[in-house]
């Protein structure tokens, strides 16, 4: 019999403030920028996510090389690094199909992520492991024999509907790092599964490469993990991860605040794949431009063969040229 037990952490004022800020930004994203999925944004996110998450683990491939592999082009680089990216692409191609509450789904993702990189991918470890910083031991993971029980308890916690999804995703990420259920790939699995958990409630996380900010703040990331280990609870790590999510959402929303050229706006609008629209629809995406600027943009879009114009004056409509890539 498995006894459900909540992992240790505290909800403090900082965490409450971050949850409020994140919730407000998600509402703004849903109302404006992300009303329809953008194929271009999805691709960009996949590139940033895979590159950043693997770079944290020491992968040496550049973002351009990751892009090439996603486009099925040949890349010259260390065999292991190339294989890590190819495996990650397969996993992220099926991101929305994973069940965040299923240990079988977690193991399936690990098997695909670590295929041909380690022995027996997709299985919990059967050996003791320690985490080293140079020659210094910084973390001793729980005994291998305890891993299945600890993971079962963690999944039971994840199913608790009384806990906030934002909090649960951070806690799960931390606990994967603490339990260290696999011989390798724990860091990338923790980051991956946090996204899988968040996706169930917030579709925007398919377009939010928060791993990029983790990559840029690696020292804070590892300090938050280490401090949480010392304190015996994940509160500090929750604060860190929520701040990363909050900043990532702010960057996503900042799209409409950037100085964009006419062609920038047109190419972004094309990526939204709106088959039929009006000038007002166009202005609802780019809220800071005038009606005259919108008219000039759309005229240029017609000249560039992005759109086909029909009707006159207030009955004017535009259709997307579906042959545009």
N, C-alpha and C positions, 0 to 999 in steps of 0.2 A: 504494500500500500504506500502510495506517494503522499507525503504530507505537504500541502501547498504552503509555501513560505515566501513572503515578500522580501526581496533583496534589501539590504540596509541602505537607506538614504533619507535625507530630510528635504522638505519643501520650504525654502526660505524666501525672503523678500526679493532677492535677485532673480531667482527662478520664476517667481510669479510675474515679475515685471517683464522678463523675457518671453514668457508664454503669452502675455497680453500683446506685446509688440509683434510677435510672430503671427498670432491669430489675426491681428489687424492687417498685416501685410498679405497674408494668404487671402483674406477677404478682398483686398484691393487687386491682387493678381487675378482672382476668379472673376472679378467684375470688369476688368479691363484687358490686361495683356494676354491672358491665357484662355480666353473664352473658347478658342478653337486650337487644337494642337497644331504646331508648326513642324513639318518634316525637317526643315532646316535647323530649327532650334533643337529638335530631338537628336539630330546627328551631331551638332556641336556639343551638346551635353554629353553624349556617349564618348566622344573623343576626349573631352576635358576630364571626365570621370575616370575613364580607363587609364589615361596617361598619369593623372595625379595619384590615384590609388596605388598603382604599381610603382611609381617613382618613390613613394614613401617607403616601399619595400626594397628599393635599390635597383629597380629596372632602369636601364640606361637609354632606352629608345626615346627619341624626341617626339613632340606632338605631331610633327609632320610625318614621321614614320608610322605613328599610330593611325593617322588619317589614311595613309597609303594602304595599310593592312585592312582597314575597314572598307576601303574601296577595292579590295581584292588585288592589290598591286604587290609586286615582289619587293621585299625589303632586305637589305644586307645588314646584319647585326648579329650579336651573340645569340646562339640557337635557343638558349633558355629564355632570354628576354623576348624574342619573337614568339615563342610558344606561349609564354605568359599572356601576351597581348591577344593572340589568336583565341586562347581559351576564354579570356575575359570578354571578348567580342561575342562569343557564343552564349555566354551567361547573360550578358546585358541585352542580347537580342530577345531573350525570353523573360525579361525582368518582371513583367506584369503577370506572368503565369505561375510564379512561385507562391506558395501558401505560407505566410509568415508564422502561422501557428503550428506548422508541421515539422517535426524533426526529420522526417523522411525527405521533405522538400529541401531542408537545409543541407542534408547529406548529399542529395542529388546535385545541388548547386556546387558544393565543395568538390564533388567528383569531377564535374565538368571543368571547374576552375583550375584544378590541380592535376588534371589528366596528363600522364607522361612526365610530370615534374617531380612527384614523390611516389613512393610505394603505397599501394592501397589507398588511393584518394577516395573520399566519400565515406570514410570510417573514422570513428573516434580513436584516439591514440591508445596504445596499450603499453606505453612506456612513461617513465617519469621525465619531466622536462623542467628546465630552468631558463630564465631570461637573463642574458648577460649584456652588460655595457662595458665593452672591451673585456677585461678579465674579471670584472666585478659582477657578482650575482645581484640582480635587482628585483627578481621575482621568482619564487618557487611555486609552480602551479600545483594544484591539488593532485593527490595520487591518481594514477590512471584508472584504478578500480572504482573511484568515486565519480568519474566523468559522466557515465550514463545517468546516474541518479541526479546529479547536479543539473544536467541539461534538461531532464524531465521536469524538475522543479522550476527551472527557468521558463520553460514553455507553458507550464501551468500558470505562472505569474503573468505571462504575456496574454493569456486568455481572460484575465480579470478585467471585466468591463467597467469597474469602478475606478480604474487607473487611467490617466490621460495618455493617449497614444504618443504624444510628444515626449512625455517622461519615459514611458515604457521603451521607446525606441533607443533612447540614450542609455537606459539601464541595461538593456539587452546588449548593446554595443560594448559597454564596459565589462559586463559579466563574461562575454565571449573572450575578451582579453585576459580576464582574471582566471577563468577556468582553463583556458587554453586547450580546448577539446581536441584539436588536431595537431599532428606533428609539425605541420607548416600551413601557412595560409590563414592563420587566425585573424590577423589585422585586416586583411582585405575582406574576409568573411564578415567581420564585425561591421565594417563600413557598408558592405553590400546589404546585409540583413537589416541594418537600420533603415536604408532606403526602401527595402521591401515592406517593412512594417509601416512606414509613413505613407507609402503609396496606397495602402488599403483605404485610408481616410482622406488623403490629400493628393490628388492626381498631379498637382504641380511638381511633386518631387521627381517625376520622370524628366523634368526639365531643369532641375536644380543641382548642379555639380558641386555640392558643398565639399567634396573631397579636394577641390582646388584650393580652398581656404585652409583646409587641414594641412595640405602639402606646404603651404606658405607659412604655416605657424606650427611646424612639427615640434619645435622645442616646447611650446605651450601644450600641445597634444600629449606628449610623453610626460611632461610635468604633471598634467591633470590626472593621468593614469597613475603615476607614481604616488602623488599626494593622496589620491583616493585609496590606494593600497595601504598607505601608512595609517590613514584615519579609519580604515575598516568600513568605509561606505563610499558610495559613488556620487555624493553631492557635488563635489568640485568638478568631476567629469561632466555631470549633467549641466552645470553652469557653462562649462567650456563649449560643449556641443550645441547647446541652445544659442549661445552667442554666435557660433559659426553659422548655424541655420538662419538666424536673424540677419546677419550681415550678407549672406548669400541671397536671401530674398530681397534685401535692399538693393543689391547690385542688379538683380533681375529686373526689378521695378525701375531702376535708373535708366533703362533703355529709352523711355520717353523724355528723359531730361538731358540726353546727350545731344550734341550738335551733329545732326545728320545731314548729309547731302541729299539732293533730290533723288539721286540714284540709290542711295542707301535706303531711303524710305520705300521706293518702288520695289527694290529687290526683297526687302523684308515683307512687304505686303503680298508680293507674289508667293512667298514661302508659306503664307497662311492658307493658301489654296482655296480662297473664296471664289466660287465659280461665277457668281453674279452679285453686283454691289452698286451702291450709289456713292456720290461724292460725300454725303453725310457719313456713310459707313466708313469711308477712308479717313475722314476727320475724327471719327470715334476711336481710331487706332492711334492717330497722331494728334493728340488733343491740343497741342500748343501752336499748330499752324493755322493760318487764316484761310478763309474760303477761297481767296484769290490764289494763294500758294497751292492749295489742294487742286484747284482747277489746272494750274500750270503743271503740277506733278502728273495729273491724269492725262493731260494732253501729251506730255513727254512719254508717258507709258504707252499710249496708243502709237506714237511715232516709233517707239522701240519694239513694237509688236508684242508687248506684254499683255495688252488688253484690246478688246474690240468694243467700240462705242456704238450704242443704238439709242434712238430717241433724241428729243431736243428739250432744252431748258429744264423745267422741273420734272420732266419725264425721262431724262437722260439716265441710261443704265450702262454699266460696263460688264463685259464678260471676260473671264480669264482665258488667255490663250493656253490651252492645256499642253501644248508642245514645248512651252518654255520650261527649262530645267533650272 
